[in-house]
Amino acid sequence: MEKVVVESFTMDHTKVDAPFVRKCGEICTPNKDIITKFDLRFVQPNETAIPTAALHGLEHLLAGFFREELSDIVDISPMGCRTGFYLIVVGSRAEEDVLTALLNSLKKVLSSKEIPAANPVQCGNYKDLSLFGAKEYAKELVDLLQKKYNLK
């Protein structure tokens, strides 16, 4: 049996400098479609983690806002380690385009009045959501990403 390599396990988490946007993989399907995966790292691994309610709030908010910014999104999902998100898209995308979409989406989080789908019908853990926490992390991320990438 061929040894399975999980890409995220090959990255030295002690040497990364969060926050960042990193293209971490592309695959070509049998039908020749390209699927691209991005690591959207929000906080420094092994030093901090986003509290569950804030991360869950960001998940709900970014699910819609990212799709307003980029087409052909398959999924945006929080990392189990709670340090960021994975973004999966159909087609090849530049890191710069994803960074711009992330910043625009985070700015929309800052002006949000409520978390979408925060009810028992649409969410399996609707009581564990924090709009305040999502906004706090979004504000910090916008500032850090703009400084790191020299953006306004």
ABEGO torsion letter per residue (X at the ends): XBBBBBAAAABBAAABBOBBBBBAEBBBBAAGBBBBBBBBBABBBGABBBBAAAAAAAAAAAAAAAAAABBGBABBBBBAAGAEBBBBBBEBBBAAAAAAAAAAAAAAAAABABBBGBBAAABABAABBBAAAAAAAAAAAAAAAAAAAGBX
